[in-house]
Amino acid sequence: MIDLVKKYVENRIQLVKFNFIGAISNVAAGLVSSFLLLIMGVAIMLMFSIALAFWLATFFESEIIGFALVGLIYLILLVVYALFAKDAIELKIKDKIVESALKDDDDFNESIDYEE
């Protein structure tokens, strides 16, 4: 009887380890994927920003004014984000991380047939 309890406890510990590893791998995969998307997005925004700055420079006949206007656009976006959207976006990111971490746990619990 004691051997069965000991084996059960060992199996539960192993199961917790596997669930933890699964949760960590889900979060890590999501972070790597998001980071790659961020890098690509920044590169695309950089190219469009430079193009917009040169395009505006043709209207104002000054590259300095063109680049300054693009900088001003980003400054306005930063202020709007900081004042109105920061908390909501942070909450969504936290929710996604927790959801990703608990995804394997939900899949595991759905596959178990509990008997009484």
Secondary structure, 3 states (H helix, E strand, C coil): CHHHHHHHHHHHHHHHHHHHHHHHHHHHHHHHHHHHHHHHHHHHHHHHHHHHHHHHHHHHCCHHHHHHHHHHHHHHHHHHHHHHHHHHHHHHHHHHHHHHHHHHHHHHHHHCCCCC
